[in-house]
């Protein structure tokens, strides 16, 4: 039996209609269980030497999800906008940069 997978195309933000793009991206991130990472980010423990292996595993999972979400954001913007978020080291930071610059604007 073959398995069918549906490839979802992520909308590309070109600098216009940010609010529409952001809604679509938020829905996409929610469907992939990544939205929490964008909203909350990844908080590193002050002293990781006292963390249990389960806690370390959860942290590694969050870091991987953050990298995945950052990748989706980076690939969902036009090249001239990518330059603005290229310094972001987390999905939360990249999302925040875009939000501050474009949210509510008619750009």
PDB file as gemmi writes it, atoms N, CA and C in Angstrom:
CRYST1    1.000    1.000    1.000  90.00  90.00  90.00 P 1                      
ATOM      1  N   UNK A   1       0.849  -1.171   0.000  1.00  0.00           N  
ATOM      2  CA  UNK A   1       0.000   0.000   0.000  1.00  0.00           C  
ATOM      3  C   UNK A   1       0.896   1.235   0.000  1.00  0.00           C  
ATOM      4  N   UNK A   2       0.640   2.162  -0.895  1.00  0.00           N  
ATOM      5  CA  UNK A   2       1.473   3.357  -0.946  1.00  0.00           C  
ATOM      6  C   UNK A   2       0.889   4.452  -0.070  1.00  0.00           C  
ATOM      7  N   UNK A   3       1.783   5.246   0.425  1.00  0.00           N  
ATOM      8  CA  UNK A   3       1.383   6.346   1.292  1.00  0.00           C  
ATOM      9  C   UNK A   3       1.457   7.641   0.502  1.00  0.00           C  
ATOM     10  N   UNK A   4       0.388   8.389   0.524  1.00  0.00           N  
ATOM     11  CA  UNK A   4       0.362   9.667  -0.164  1.00  0.00           C  
ATOM     12  C   UNK A   4       0.671  10.774   0.828  1.00  0.00           C  
ATOM     13  N   UNK A   5       1.584  11.625   0.447  1.00  0.00           N  
ATOM     14  CA  UNK A   5       1.882  12.776   1.286  1.00  0.00           C  
ATOM     15  C   UNK A   5       1.573  14.030   0.497  1.00  0.00           C  
ATOM     16  N   UNK A   6       1.006  14.966   1.162  1.00  0.00           N  
ATOM     17  CA  UNK A   6       0.651  16.220   0.522  1.00  0.00           C  
ATOM     18  C   UNK A   6       1.719  17.246   0.862  1.00  0.00           C  
ATOM     19  N   UNK A   7       2.313  17.810  -0.157  1.00  0.00           N  
ATOM     20  CA  UNK A   7       3.316  18.832   0.058  1.00  0.00           C  
ATOM     21  C   UNK A   7       2.609  20.181   0.104  1.00  0.00           C  
ATOM     22  N   UNK A   8       2.770  20.858   1.204  1.00  0.00           N  
ATOM     23  CA  UNK A   8       2.132  22.154   1.386  1.00  0.00           C  
ATOM     24  C   UNK A   8       3.111  23.228   0.939  1.00  0.00           C  
ATOM     25  N   UNK A   9       2.650  24.107   0.075  1.00  0.00           N  
ATOM     26  CA  UNK A   9       3.521  25.199  -0.323  1.00  0.00           C  
ATOM     27  C   UNK A   9       3.289  26.378   0.614  1.00  0.00           C  
ATOM     28  N   UNK A  10       4.380  26.880   1.121  1.00  0.00           N  
ATOM     29  CA  UNK A  10       4.331  27.987   2.063  1.00  0.00           C  
ATOM     30  C   UNK A  10       4.284  29.281   1.257  1.00  0.00           C  
ATOM     31  N   UNK A  11       3.386  30.216   1.604  1.00  0.00           N  
ATOM     32  CA  UNK A  11       3.298  31.466   0.853  1.00  0.00           C  
ATOM     33  C   UNK A  11       4.568  32.304   1.026  1.00  0.00           C  
ATOM     34  N   UNK A  12       4.982  32.978  -0.036  1.00  0.00           N  
ATOM     35  CA  UNK A  12       6.183  33.807  -0.001  1.00  0.00           C  
ATOM     36  C   UNK A  12       5.779  35.257   0.265  1.00  0.00           C  
ATOM     37  N   UNK A  13       6.387  35.844   1.289  1.00  0.00           N  
ATOM     38  CA  UNK A  13       6.123  37.238   1.630  1.00  0.00           C  
ATOM     39  C   UNK A  13       7.077  38.125   0.845  1.00  0.00           C  
ATOM     40  N   UNK A  14       6.503  39.029   0.055  1.00  0.00           N  
ATOM     41  CA  UNK A  14       7.308  39.898  -0.807  1.00  0.00           C  
ATOM     42  C   UNK A  14       7.381  41.332  -0.302  1.00  0.00           C  
ATOM     43  N   UNK A  15       6.782  41.584   0.847  1.00  0.00           N  
ATOM     44  CA  UNK A  15       6.787  42.939   1.384  1.00  0.00           C  
ATOM     45  C   UNK A  15       5.406  43.570   1.375  1.00  0.00           C  
ATOM     46  N   UNK A  16       4.445  42.884   0.787  1.00  0.00           N  
ATOM     47  CA  UNK A  16       3.077  43.389   0.728  1.00  0.00           C  
ATOM     48  C   UNK A  16       2.132  42.393   1.383  1.00  0.00           C  
ATOM     49  N   UNK A  17       1.055  42.920   1.935  1.00  0.00           N  
ATOM     50  CA  UNK A  17       0.015  42.089   2.562  1.00  0.00           C  
ATOM     51  C   UNK A  17       0.557  41.213   3.691  1.00  0.00           C  
ATOM     52  N   UNK A  18       1.359  41.826   4.556  1.00  0.00           N  
ATOM     53  CA  UNK A  18       1.958  41.082   5.676  1.00  0.00           C  
ATOM     54  C   UNK A  18       0.903  40.392   6.525  1.00  0.00           C  
ATOM     55  N   UNK A  19      -0.168  41.107   6.853  1.00  0.00           N  
ATOM     56  CA  UNK A  19      -1.168  40.545   7.761  1.00  0.00           C  
ATOM     57  C   UNK A  19      -1.775  39.250   7.205  1.00  0.00           C  
ATOM     58  N   UNK A  20      -2.040  39.211   5.910  1.00  0.00           N  
ATOM     59  CA  UNK A  20      -2.571  37.985   5.294  1.00  0.00           C  
ATOM     60  C   UNK A  20      -1.531  36.864   5.341  1.00  0.00           C  
ATOM     61  N   UNK A  21      -0.288  37.217   4.984  1.00  0.00           N  
ATOM     62  CA  UNK A  21       0.794  36.231   5.004  1.00  0.00           C  
ATOM     63  C   UNK A  21       0.990  35.673   6.411  1.00  0.00           C  
ATOM     64  N   UNK A  22       0.975  36.558   7.404  1.00  0.00           N  
ATOM     65  CA  UNK A  22       1.203  36.137   8.791  1.00  0.00           C  
ATOM     66  C   UNK A  22       0.113  35.177   9.268  1.00  0.00           C  
ATOM     67  N   UNK A  23      -1.128  35.436   8.889  1.00  0.00           N  
ATOM     68  CA  UNK A  23      -2.227  34.534   9.276  1.00  0.00           C  
ATOM     69  C   UNK A  23      -2.013  33.152   8.661  1.00  0.00           C  
ATOM     70  N   UNK A  24      -1.660  33.127   7.380  1.00  0.00           N  
ATOM     71  CA  UNK A  24      -1.424  31.843   6.712  1.00  0.00           C  
ATOM     72  C   UNK A  24      -0.249  31.098   7.338  1.00  0.00           C  
ATOM     73  N   UNK A  25       0.812  31.827   7.648  1.00  0.00           N  
ATOM     74  CA  UNK A  25       1.985  31.194   8.254  1.00  0.00           C  
ATOM     75  C   UNK A  25       1.676  30.694   9.664  1.00  0.00           C  
ATOM     76  N   UNK A  26       0.917  31.473  10.422  1.00  0.00           N  
ATOM     77  CA  UNK A  26       0.558  31.039  11.774  1.00  0.00           C  
ATOM     78  C   UNK A  26      -0.240  29.735  11.709  1.00  0.00           C  
ATOM     79  N   UNK A  27      -1.186  29.674  10.795  1.00  0.00           N  
ATOM     80  CA  UNK A  27      -1.978  28.452  10.637  1.00  0.00           C  
ATOM     81  C   UNK A  27      -1.082  27.282  10.239  1.00  0.00           C  
ATOM     82  N   UNK A  28      -0.152  27.543   9.337  1.00  0.00           N  
ATOM     83  CA  UNK A  28       0.782  26.485   8.938  1.00  0.00           C  
ATOM     84  C   UNK A  28       1.604  26.020  10.137  1.00  0.00           C  
ATOM     85  N   UNK A  29       2.157  26.959  10.897  1.00  0.00           N  
ATOM     86  CA  UNK A  29       2.972  26.595  12.059  1.00  0.00           C  
ATOM     87  C   UNK A  29       2.152  25.842  13.104  1.00  0.00           C  
ATOM     88  N   UNK A  30       0.912  26.232  13.289  1.00  0.00           N  
ATOM     89  CA  UNK A  30       0.053  25.507  14.227  1.00  0.00           C  
ATOM     90  C   UNK A  30      -0.169  24.071  13.748  1.00  0.00           C  
ATOM     91  N   UNK A  31      -0.352  23.900  12.449  1.00  0.00           N  
ATOM     92  CA  UNK A  31      -0.585  22.551  11.912  1.00  0.00           C  
ATOM     93  C   UNK A  31       0.647  21.664  12.061  1.00  0.00           C  
ATOM     94  N   UNK A  32       1.814  22.276  12.139  1.00  0.00           N  
ATOM     95  CA  UNK A  32       3.063  21.533  12.293  1.00  0.00           C  
ATOM     96  C   UNK A  32       3.534  21.487  13.754  1.00  0.00           C  
ATOM     97  N   UNK A  33       2.704  22.023  14.647  1.00  0.00           N  
ATOM     98  CA  UNK A  33       3.021  22.078  16.080  1.00  0.00           C  
ATOM     99  C   UNK A  33       4.310  22.864  16.348  1.00  0.00           C  
ATOM    100  N   UNK A  34       4.463  23.990  15.633  1.00  0.00           N  
ATOM    101  CA  UNK A  34       5.638  24.843  15.775  1.00  0.00           C  
ATOM    102  C   UNK A  34       5.307  26.236  16.302  1.00  0.00           C  
ATOM    103  N   UNK A  35       4.034  26.578  16.391  1.00  0.00           N  
ATOM    104  CA  UNK A  35       3.662  27.939  16.759  1.00  0.00           C  
ATOM    105  C   UNK A  35       4.134  28.302  18.165  1.00  0.00           C  
ATOM    106  N   UNK A  36       4.070  27.374  19.088  1.00  0.00           N  
ATOM    107  CA  UNK A  36       4.500  27.640  20.466  1.00  0.00           C  
ATOM    108  C   UNK A  36       5.972  28.063  20.502  1.00  0.00           C  
ATOM    109  N   UNK A  37       6.788  27.466  19.673  1.00  0.00           N  
ATOM    110  CA  UNK A  37       8.212  27.811  19.604  1.00  0.00           C  
ATOM    111  C   UNK A  37       8.378  29.251  19.132  1.00  0.00           C  
ATOM    112  N   UNK A  38       7.574  29.675  18.172  1.00  0.00           N  
ATOM    113  CA  UNK A  38       7.671  31.041  17.658  1.00  0.00           C  
ATOM    114  C   UNK A  38       7.195  32.039  18.704  1.00  0.00           C  
ATOM    115  N   UNK A  39       6.140  31.712  19.409  1.00  0.00           N  
ATOM    116  CA  UNK A  39       5.618  32.615  20.436  1.00  0.00           C  
ATOM    117  C   UNK A  39       6.527  32.700  21.658  1.00  0.00           C  
ATOM    118  N   UNK A  40       6.993  31.560  22.122  1.00  0.00           N  
ATOM    119  CA  UNK A  40       7.727  31.517  23.387  1.00  0.00           C  
ATOM    120  C   UNK A  40       9.236  31.451  23.224  1.00  0.00           C  
ATOM    121  N   UNK A  41       9.707  30.963  22.114  1.00  0.00           N  
ATOM    122  CA  UNK A  41      11.140  30.792  21.930  1.00  0.00           C  
ATOM    123  C   UNK A  41      11.649  29.597  22.717  1.00  0.00           C  
ATOM    124  N   UNK A  42      12.948  29.453  22.746  1.00  0.00           N  
ATOM    125  CA  UNK A  42      13.594  28.371  23.485  1.00  0.00           C  
ATOM    126  C   UNK A  42      14.375  29.002  24.623  1.00  0.00           C  
ATOM    127  N   UNK A  43      14.024  28.638  25.839  1.00  0.00           N  
ATOM    128  CA  UNK A  43      14.717  29.164  27.008  1.00  0.00           C  
ATOM    129  C   UNK A  43      15.743  28.144  27.474  1.00  0.00           C  
ATOM    130  N   UNK A  44      16.988  28.580  27.508  1.00  0.00           N  
ATOM    131  CA  UNK A  44      18.058  27.694  27.956  1.00  0.00           C  
ATOM    132  C   UNK A  44      18.156  27.741  29.473  1.00  0.00           C  
ATOM    133  N   UNK A  45      18.386  26.600  30.109  1.00  0.00           N  
ATOM    134  CA  UNK A  45      18.524  26.592  31.565  1.00  0.00           C  
ATOM    135  C   UNK A  45      19.805  27.319  31.975  1.00  0.00           C  
ATOM    136  N   UNK A  46      19.774  27.940  33.160  1.00  0.00           N  
ATOM    137  CA  UNK A  46      20.956  28.655  33.636  1.00  0.00           C  
ATOM    138  C   UNK A  46      22.120  27.698  33.858  1.00  0.00           C  
ATOM    139  N   UNK A  47      21.833  26.527  34.406  1.00  0.00           N  
ATOM    140  CA  UNK A  47      22.875  25.535  34.677  1.00  0.00           C  
ATOM    141  C   UNK A  47      22.434  24.196  34.099  1.00  0.00           C  
ATOM    142  N   UNK A  48      22.918  23.901  32.907  1.00  0.00           N  
ATOM    143  CA  UNK A  48      22.482  22.671  32.242  1.00  0.00           C  
ATOM    144  C   UNK A  48      23.123  21.421  32.837  1.00  0.00           C  
ATOM    145  N   UNK A  49      24.128  21.601  33.683  1.00  0.00           N  
ATOM    146  CA  UNK A  49      24.787  20.423  34.265  1.00  0.00           C  
ATOM    147  C   UNK A  49      23.881  19.689  35.250  1.00  0.00           C  
ATOM    148  N   UNK A  50      22.879  20.383  35.777  1.00  0.00           N  
ATOM    149  CA  UNK A  50      21.968  19.747  36.730  1.00  0.00           C  
ATOM    150  C   UNK A  50      20.701  19.220  36.059  1.00  0.00           C  
ATOM    151  N   UNK A  51      20.597  19.403  34.752  1.00  0.00           N  
ATOM    152  CA  UNK A  51      19.410  18.934  34.026  1.00  0.00           C  
ATOM    153  C   UNK A  51      19.438  17.419  33.880  1.00  0.00           C  
ATOM    154  N   UNK A  52      18.259  16.825  33.987  1.00  0.00           N  
ATOM    155  CA  UNK A  52      18.145  15.378  33.785  1.00  0.00           C  
ATOM    156  C   UNK A  52      18.243  15.072  32.294  1.00  0.00           C  
ATOM    157  N   UNK A  53      18.436  13.816  31.971  1.00  0.00           N  
ATOM    158  CA  UNK A  53      18.520  13.440  30.556  1.00  0.00           C  
ATOM    159  C   UNK A  53      17.191  13.693  29.850  1.00  0.00           C  
ATOM    160  N   UNK A  54      16.079  13.557  30.569  1.00  0.00           N  
ATOM    161  CA  UNK A  54      14.765  13.848  29.978  1.00  0.00           C  
ATOM    162  C   UNK A  54      14.646  15.335  29.655  1.00  0.00           C  
ATOM    163  N   UNK A  55      15.113  16.190  30.578  1.00  0.00           N  
ATOM    164  CA  UNK A  55      15.064  17.637  30.341  1.00  0.00           C  
ATOM    165  C   UNK A  55      15.972  18.022  29.180  1.00  0.00           C  
ATOM    166  N   UNK A  56      17.146  17.392  29.111  1.00  0.00           N  
ATOM    167  CA  UNK A  56      18.069  17.669  28.004  1.00  0.00           C  
ATOM    168  C   UNK A  56      17.449  17.232  26.678  1.00  0.00           C  
ATOM    169  N   UNK A  57      16.749  16.113  26.692  1.00  0.00           N  
ATOM    170  CA  UNK A  57      16.074  15.640  25.484  1.00  0.00           C  
ATOM    171  C   UNK A  57      14.988  16.598  25.027  1.00  0.00           C  
ATOM    172  N   UNK A  58      14.211  17.121  25.988  1.00  0.00           N  
ATOM    173  CA  UNK A  58      13.161  18.095  25.656  1.00  0.00           C  
ATOM    174  C   UNK A  58      13.772  19.362  25.065  1.00  0.00           C  
ATOM    175  N   UNK A  59      14.894  19.803  25.653  1.00  0.00           N  
ATOM    176  CA  UNK A  59      15.557  21.005  25.161  1.00  0.00           C  
ATOM    177  C   UNK A  59      16.074  20.791  23.738  1.00  0.00           C  
ATOM    178  N   UNK A  60      16.670  19.650  23.479  1.00  0.00           N  
ATOM    179  CA  UNK A  60      17.156  19.344  22.132  1.00  0.00           C  
ATOM    180  C   UNK A  60      16.001  19.299  21.138  1.00  0.00           C  
ATOM    181  N   UNK A  61      14.858  18.757  21.555  1.00  0.00           N  
ATOM    182  CA  UNK A  61      13.672  18.715  20.702  1.00  0.00           C  
ATOM    183  C   UNK A  61      13.187  20.133  20.395  1.00  0.00           C  
ATOM    184  N   UNK A  62      13.178  21.002  21.415  1.00  0.00           N  
ATOM    185  CA  UNK A  62      12.754  22.392  21.197  1.00  0.00           C  
ATOM    186  C   UNK A  62      13.719  23.114  20.261  1.00  0.00           C  
ATOM    187  N   UNK A  63      15.015  22.870  20.426  1.00  0.00           N  
ATOM    188  CA  UNK A  63      16.004  23.501  19.548  1.00  0.00           C  
ATOM    189  C   UNK A  63      15.804  23.055  18.103  1.00  0.00           C  
ATOM    190  N   UNK A  64      15.517  21.780  17.916  1.00  0.00           N  
ATOM    191  CA  UNK A  64      15.278  21.257  16.567  1.00  0.00           C  
ATOM    192  C   UNK A  64      14.024  21.881  15.962  1.00  0.00           C  
ATOM    193  N   UNK A  65      12.968  22.009  16.759  1.00  0.00           N  
ATOM    194  CA  UNK A  65      11.734  22.638  16.272  1.00  0.00           C  
ATOM    195  C   UNK A  65      11.979  24.108  15.940  1.00  0.00           C  
ATOM    196  N   UNK A  66      12.796  24.781  16.752  1.00  0.00           N  
ATOM    197  CA  UNK A  66      13.118  26.178  16.499  1.00  0.00           C  
ATOM    198  C   UNK A  66      13.861  26.312  15.169  1.00  0.00           C  
ATOM    199  N   UNK A  67      14.813  25.449  14.927  1.00  0.00           N  
ATOM    200  CA  UNK A  67      15.554  25.475  13.661  1.00  0.00           C  
ATOM    201  C   UNK A  67      14.625  25.218  12.479  1.00  0.00           C  
ATOM    202  N   UNK A  68      13.700  24.291  12.656  1.00  0.00           N  
ATOM    203  CA  UNK A  68      12.738  23.985  11.594  1.00  0.00           C  
ATOM    204  C   UNK A  68      11.850  25.196  11.303  1.00  0.00           C  
ATOM    205  N   UNK A  69      11.343  25.829  12.355  1.00  0.00           N  
ATOM    206  CA  UNK A  69      10.485  27.001  12.178  1.00  0.00           C  
ATOM    207  C   UNK A  69      11.264  28.155  11.549  1.00  0.00           C  
ATOM    208  N   UNK A  70      12.504  28.363  11.981  1.00  0.00           N  
ATOM    209  CA  UNK A  70      13.334  29.424  11.403  1.00  0.00           C  
ATOM    210  C   UNK A  70      13.556  29.164   9.916  1.00  0.00           C  
ATOM    211  N   UNK A  71      13.807  27.925   9.563  1.00  0.00           N  
ATOM    212  CA  UNK A  71      13.983  27.565   8.155  1.00  0.00           C  
ATOM    213  C   UNK A  71      12.729  27.911   7.348  1.00  0.00           C  
ATOM    214  N   UNK A  72      11.558  27.568   7.869  1.00  0.00           N  
ATOM    215  CA  UNK A  72      10.316  27.868   7.153  1.00  0.00           C  
ATOM    216  C   UNK A  72      10.127  29.371   6.978  1.00  0.00           C  
ATOM    217  N   UNK A  73      10.447  30.144   8.000  1.00  0.00           N  
ATOM    218  CA  UNK A  73      10.325  31.602   7.877  1.00  0.00           C  
ATOM    219  C   UNK A  73      11.308  32.111   6.825  1.00  0.00           C  
ATOM    220  N   UNK A  74      12.547  31.649   6.900  1.00  0.00           N  
ATOM    221  CA  UNK A  74      13.564  32.108   5.948  1.00  0.00           C  
ATOM    222  C   UNK A  74      13.196  31.780   4.510  1.00  0.00           C  
ATOM    223  N   UNK A  75      12.589  30.636   4.292  1.00  0.00           N  
ATOM    224  CA  UNK A  75      12.236  30.248   2.924  1.00  0.00           C  
ATOM    225  C   UNK A  75      10.899  30.823   2.476  1.00  0.00           C  
ATOM    226  N   UNK A  76      10.177  31.458   3.390  1.00  0.00           N  
ATOM    227  CA  UNK A  76       8.862  32.014   3.059  1.00  0.00           C  
ATOM    228  C   UNK A  76       8.906  33.523   2.848  1.00  0.00           C  
ATOM    229  N   UNK A  77      10.105  34.059   2.668  1.00  0.00           N  
ATOM    230  CA  UNK A  77      10.233  35.488   2.391  1.00  0.00           C  
ATOM    231  C   UNK A  77      11.083  35.679   1.140  1.00  0.00           C  
ATOM    232  N   UNK A  78      10.820  36.770   0.443  1.00  0.00           N  
ATOM    233  CA  UNK A  78      11.607  37.112  -0.743  1.00  0.00           C  
ATOM    234  C   UNK A  78      13.039  37.441  -0.325  1.00  0.00           C  
ATOM    235  N   UNK A  79      13.953  37.353  -1.268  1.00  0.00           N  
ATOM    236  CA  UNK A  79      15.373  37.554  -0.965  1.00  0.00           C  
ATOM    237  C   UNK A  79      15.665  38.894  -0.302  1.00  0.00           C  
ATOM    238  N   UNK A  80      15.030  39.965  -0.763  1.00  0.00           N  
ATOM    239  CA  UNK A  80      15.319  41.280  -0.180  1.00  0.00           C  
ATOM    240  C   UNK A  80      14.818  41.375   1.262  1.00  0.00           C  
ATOM    241  N   UNK A  81      13.844  40.592   1.635  1.00  0.00           N  
ATOM    242  CA  UNK A  81      13.362  40.566   3.019  1.00  0.00           C  
ATOM    243  C   UNK A  81      14.200  39.598   3.849  1.00  0.00           C  
ATOM    244  N   UNK A  82      14.678  38.542   3.222  1.00  0.00           N  
ATOM    245  CA  UNK A  82      15.550  37.598   3.926  1.00  0.00           C  
ATOM    246  C   UNK A  82      16.750  38.317   4.527  1.00  0.00           C  
ATOM    247  N   UNK A  83      17.290  39.298   3.805  1.00  0.00           N  
ATOM    248  CA  UNK A  83      18.447  40.040   4.317  1.00  0.00           C  
ATOM    249  C   UNK A  83      18.146  40.675   5.669  1.00  0.00           C  
ATOM    250  N   UNK A  84      16.912  41.066   5.894  1.00  0.00           N  
ATOM    251  CA  UNK A  84      16.529  41.710   7.160  1.00  0.00           C  
ATOM    252  C   UNK A  84      16.462  40.725   8.315  1.00  0.00           C  
ATOM    253  N   UNK A  85      16.164  39.471   8.017  1.00  0.00           N  
ATOM    254  CA  UNK A  85      16.044  38.481   9.096  1.00  0.00           C  
ATOM    255  C   UNK A  85      17.235  37.531   9.157  1.00  0.00           C  
ATOM    256  N   UNK A  86      18.205  37.724   8.277  1.00  0.00           N  
ATOM    257  CA  UNK A  86      19.338  36.793   8.215  1.00  0.00           C  
ATOM    258  C   UNK A  86      20.166  36.790   9.497  1.00  0.00           C  
ATOM    259  N   UNK A  87      20.075  37.839  10.286  1.00  0.00           N  
ATOM    260  CA  UNK A  87      20.826  37.904  11.549  1.00  0.00           C  
ATOM    261  C   UNK A  87      20.103  37.179  12.685  1.00  0.00           C  
ATOM    262  N   UNK A  88      18.855  36.829  12.477  1.00  0.00           N  
ATOM    263  CA  UNK A  88      18.062  36.170  13.528  1.00  0.00           C  
ATOM    264  C   UNK A  88      18.611  34.774  13.793  1.00  0.00           C  
ATOM    265  N   UNK A  89      18.735  34.448  15.066  1.00  0.00           N  
ATOM    266  CA  UNK A  89      19.242  33.128  15.444  1.00  0.00           C  
ATOM    267  C   UNK A  89      18.139  32.211  15.942  1.00  0.00           C  
ATOM    268  N   UNK A  90      16.908  32.719  15.968  1.00  0.00           N  
ATOM    269  CA  UNK A  90      15.773  31.898  16.393  1.00  0.00           C  
ATOM    270  C   UNK A  90      14.549  32.276  15.569  1.00  0.00           C  
ATOM    271  N   UNK A  91      13.592  31.373  15.541  1.00  0.00           N  
ATOM    272  CA  UNK A  91      12.344  31.638  14.826  1.00  0.00           C  
ATOM    273  C   UNK A  91      11.602  32.805  15.467  1.00  0.00           C  
ATOM    274  N   UNK A  92      11.614  32.859  16.790  1.00  0.00           N  
ATOM    275  CA  UNK A  92      10.934  33.944  17.498  1.00  0.00           C  
ATOM    276  C   UNK A  92      11.530  35.291  17.100  1.00  0.00           C  
ATOM    277  N   UNK A  93      12.847  35.362  17.022  1.00  0.00           N  
ATOM    278  CA  UNK A  93      13.511  36.608  16.654  1.00  0.00           C  
ATOM    279  C   UNK A  93      13.184  37.008  15.217  1.00  0.00           C  
ATOM    280  N   UNK A  94      13.221  36.070  14.297  1.00  0.00           N  
ATOM    281  CA  UNK A  94      12.905  36.365  12.895  1.00  0.00           C  
ATOM    282  C   UNK A  94      11.462  36.841  12.757  1.00  0.00           C  
ATOM    283  N   UNK A  95      10.539  36.149  13.435  1.00  0.00           N  
ATOM    284  CA  UNK A  95       9.123  36.522  13.378  1.00  0.00           C  
ATOM    285  C   UNK A  95       8.929  37.930  13.948  1.00  0.00           C  
ATOM    286  N   UNK A  96       9.611  38.217  15.034  1.00  0.00           N  
ATOM    287  CA  UNK A  96       9.501  39.521  15.684  1.00  0.00           C  
ATOM    288  C   UNK A  96      10.012  40.642  14.778  1.00  0.00           C  
ATOM    289  N   UNK A  97      11.109  40.407  14.081  1.00  0.00           N  
ATOM    290  CA  UNK A  97      11.650  41.405  13.150  1.00  0.00           C  
ATOM    291  C   UNK A  97      10.616  41.731  12.078  1.00  0.00           C  
ATOM    292  N   UNK A  98      10.034  40.707  11.497  1.00  0.00           N  
ATOM    293  CA  UNK A  98       9.029  40.917  10.451  1.00  0.00           C  
ATOM    294  C   UNK A  98       7.792  41.614  11.005  1.00  0.00           C  
ATOM    295  N   UNK A  99       7.367  41.188  12.169  1.00  0.00           N  
ATOM    296  CA  UNK A  99       6.172  41.753  12.792  1.00  0.00           C  
ATOM    297  C   UNK A  99       6.361  43.246  13.068  1.00  0.00           C  
ATOM    298  N   UNK A 100       7.502  43.605  13.632  1.00  0.00           N  
ATOM    299  CA  UNK A 100       7.764  45.016  13.958  1.00  0.00           C  
ATOM    300  C   UNK A 100       7.807  45.881  12.711  1.00  0.00           C  
ATOM    301  N   UNK A 101       8.363  45.349  11.656  1.00  0.00           N  
ATOM    302  CA  UNK A 101       8.514  46.146  10.449  1.00  0.00           C  
ATOM    303  C   UNK A 101       7.260  46.213   9.585  1.00  0.00           C  
ATOM    304  N   UNK A 102       6.480  45.153   9.559  1.00  0.00           N  
ATOM    305  CA  UNK A 102       5.394  45.080   8.582  1.00  0.00           C  
ATOM    306  C   UNK A 102       3.979  44.996   9.144  1.00  0.00           C  
ATOM    307  N   UNK A 103       3.796  44.582  10.376  1.00  0.00           N  
ATOM    308  CA  UNK A 103       2.435  44.371  10.883  1.00  0.00           C  
ATOM    309  C   UNK A 103       1.625  45.660  10.868  1.00  0.00           C  
ATOM    310  N   UNK A 104       0.425  45.557  10.321  1.00  0.00           N  
ATOM    311  CA  UNK A 104      -0.492  46.687  10.301  1.00  0.00           C  
ATOM    312  C   UNK A 104      -0.166  47.732   9.257  1.00  0.00           C  
ATOM    313  N   UNK A 105       0.901  47.513   8.511  1.00  0.00           N  
ATOM    314  CA  UNK A 105       1.258  48.501   7.501  1.00  0.00           C  
ATOM    315  C   UNK A 105       0.601  48.147   6.174  1.00  0.00           C  
ATOM    316  N   UNK A 106       0.494  49.123   5.340  1.00  0.00           N  
ATOM    317  CA  UNK A 106      -0.102  48.917   4.018  1.00  0.00           C  
ATOM    318  C   UNK A 106       0.961  48.521   3.005  1.00  0.00           C  
ATOM    319  N   UNK A 107       2.171  48.247   3.480  1.00  0.00           N  
ATOM    320  CA  UNK A 107       3.269  47.878   2.574  1.00  0.00           C  
ATOM    321  C   UNK A 107       2.964  46.591   1.864  1.00  0.00           C  
TER     322      UNK A 107                                                      
END                                                                             
